[in-house]
Amino acid sequence: MLFTRVGSATRDCFKRVWNRRVRSTSRISFVLRLLAIQPALLWPQSVYRPDIPKTWDESALANWATPVAGWNVRPTHISAKEYYSLGVENLRTYPVYFPGKEPDGYWETLQHIGPKPLIEPETLKTEADWIEAGRRVFDEADMIHERVFDPKLIDSARRSETFRESGTEPLPDGTLYFLRWVPTNRGVALSLGNCSICHLQFLKDGTRVPGAPSFPSAIRDPRRRNPLVPAIHNASGVFSGDMPFEMAPGDPLGG
Ligand code: HEC
């Protein structure tokens, strides 16, 4: 009702302007002027270009690290050229459900879905599209250096015995904190979440608070006790949450 009224008021106003304008100038020139004044009327979905700050800036990095005591030399970094020529990893990941909570057919779907891009920047048009893509990276990106393909580990992520002793509990949506499945061209990998494992908190009533630190309640929270996390560190030979130092084969954590 309200919309009809607004619509007819706009129409009347337009008619009045149109009739007046027709007297003084040609209809074509009026239409052209209208287009020039209001391009947003015609192209409301104009492409949004985000202002993405430069990540690797050599001059900003030059004195970033403190000189090493005694030597008075600063650690160095790879060059911006090397940084920007690194391959971009962009694989979609999926939640790992607590055993018994997996939806029907979920595991079978993951087996044949194949690698998919986490985000497709070329399809992002509006600011809302970019925000949604950022949300997906925050929630779903994984630790690419910790993907494991060991069938025993993969199997144990789907068995309830794995989580019995630790008393692990699922998140409100039935999934497990930390873990992600990653369909790759080598098969489905088990991996660890990235931003979301350190920057996502769940309140007691299940409310999800993205951006809040995950760690303060970690020790007391049965949802964050996951014996597969150290097992994945061991299998991949990597400590996550630190620099991606890899341990040489033969070292205690080496692969
Ligand atoms: C292993 C844990 C861990 C992971 C994974 C992680 N962070 Fe952090 N992040 C931290 C910690 C700890 C700090 C605080 C560092 C400090 O204050 O020195 C931090 C700081 C930040 C800050 C700065 C906050 C501020 O107040 O200035 C941002 C932004 C941030 N992280 C975003 C991310 C994003 C985005 C990702 C994923 C790509 C991510 N983090 C992954 C642990 C993590």
Boltz pocket constraint, residues with backbone or C-beta under 6 A from the ligand:
constraints:
  - pocket:
      binder: B
      contacts: [[A, 137], [A, 138], [A, 141], [A, 193], [A, 194], [A, 195], [A, 196], [A, 197], [A, 198], [A, 199], [A, 240], [A, 241], [A, 242]]
      max_distance: 6.0
